[in-house]
Amino acid sequence: MLAAGEASRFGSPKQRVFLPAVVAALELSSVDDVVVVAGAHTIETHARVVHCADWPRGPGASLRCGLRDLDAEAAIVVLADGPSLDPRAIDRIVAAWRGGMGDALAATYDAVNRSHPVLLARATWSTIPDEGARALDVTLVPCEDLSPPGDIDYDY
């Protein structure tokens, strides 16, 4: 889970506010290991936390920090500011990967736009640029029957 950003648009460390809901969704899914990538702010959670000193370089740098010590064939990527993440979307993405849909997959909730969760097979990890997984070509996995995770940028 990427939670390394500064949250400057939000006005406070939104990771601390929304992280528990995202961790809970991950724990209800088929994911074996939850890793939270911290950077600009200290994060406290019962999940494993990896601090990324390179977080200012962009989400790709944070993602690479989180992947560095993983012993897995693939990783699910989610954002700490997506509190409505549905664990069924995670499991659907994993099933699509296991079914051979590709090495880079992303949920779509409107059949057009990519969203989270994103699955990256180990073969893609070395190709992640500083701008993050958004720069990678992905296969969209339909999740229109589920609620999108949200992407909270502002505190109203």
Secondary structure, 3 states (H helix, E strand, C coil): CEECCCCCCCCCCHHHHHHHHHHHHHHCCCCCCCEEEECCCCCCCCCEEEECCCHHHCHHHHHHHHHHCCCCCEEEECECCCCCCCHHHHHHHHHHHHCCCCCEEEEECCCCCCCCCEEEEHHHHHHCCCCCHHHCCCEEEECCCCCCCCCCCCCC
